[in-house]
Amino acid sequence: MPTKLARLAIVGTGFVADLYMRSLERHPELRVIGAYDGDTSRRDRFCAYWKVPPFESLRALTELRDCDLVLNLTNPRSHYEVSTECLKAGLHVYSEKPLAVEMTDAVRLHRLARDKNLLLGSAPCNFLSESAQTAWKALRDGAIGRPRLVYAELDDGFISQAPYKAWKSESGAPWPYRDEFEVGCTLEHAGYYLSWLVMMFGPVRRVTAAAACLIEEKDASLGSKTPDFSVAILTFDHGLVARLTCGIVAPHDHRFRVMGDEGVLEVKDCWDNESSVAVKRRFTLRRRLIELPLGLRQRLRGPTHPKVGRSGAASMNFALGPAEMIQALQESRAPRVSADMALHINEVTLAIQGAAGGRVVEIQTTCPSIEPMPWAVSR
């Protein structure tokens, strides 16, 4: 973690901002110096609850000269505008997902950050988690032999029948169901496993996908027919293929399984930073191929990263990404949470989201390989 105190400013004080604040409590090296939201009542309630100063305007925030990183936690359709203003002001930015809802805007952000020599990163950061890093180390160590196929599931249940209008954050912000339904579960959730896949296997080369809106009447106040289900076949170098499913219709299933020549690696839930990682070996017995029902638990030695308790459906440290960017700044190195990775995942996600009726897309962006976290290498 960073060793020097860093100063962070927040734009957007809605539902997810509380999850960031609870995570930031586990990082005393990261200090929130203020927050802004266009909804002043929401801003004031958030600031009073967390005891942080309010900014009167976005301009007041961008005029800061002692801010190390801005957290853009606004709704998805505001990401591009807010990130642009902050980058133009010379501020490093970590944005909630997606980087932008239009690929042309994501490219503009990437170019702006590059031209101004600023860091630009995007959530999710769960690829820096203990579970993801443990799984990756097991793969690097050859625990299942050569990986051939990945199944990554992000099904969240029949959300439209859940009492979602009653869901509130810690400081009282409502769950943003309009964004969730209108922007869509793929744009909101695909990155949780796309970041794992890109980290472990490199950039995606081709997307073969289909998407559909299965429940058009999710909410009477919404006219959107954004897909609430998508499935994609992702092709990587060296022949590896992954199937990624996103949906808010099928029962909850967040499993991640990698099938290799010598067994299967399985992670129960990417929304749990401490989710168990198991390897199930296979063998032959009396002319039968048998896969062991119980796996061998994979563990890392020593401490990993600060942990955060469960909040709703997740047990994730949302501050791992900002902490990594700050540490990279202090060490004068490229961050693992990079603009290249954010742009690449944005392109892949939009390719899946826009696949109503099915389509094949050759991915144009790429990103460099990522180094494992220091605590996830052999000791």
Buried (B, 14 or more C-beta within 10 A) or exposed (E): BBEEEBBBBBBBBBBBBBBBBBBBEBBEBBEBBBBBBBEEEBBBBBBEBBEBEBBEEBEEBBEBEEBBBBBBBBBBEBBBBBBBBBBEBEBBBBBBBBBBBEBEBBBBBBEBBEEBEBBBBBBBBBBBBBBBBBBBBBBEEEBBEEBBBBBBBBBBBBBBEBEBEEBEBBBEBBBBBBBBBBBBBBBBBBBBBBBBBBBBBBBBEBBBBBBBBEBEEBBEEBEBBBBBBBBBBBBBEEEBBBBBBBBBBBEEBBBBBBBBEEBBBBBBBBBBBBBBBBBBBBEEEEEEEEEBEEBBEBEBEEEBBBBBEEBEEBBBBBBBBBBBBBBBBBEEEBBBBBBBBBBBBBBBBBBBBBBBEEBEBEBEBBBEEBEBBEBBEEE
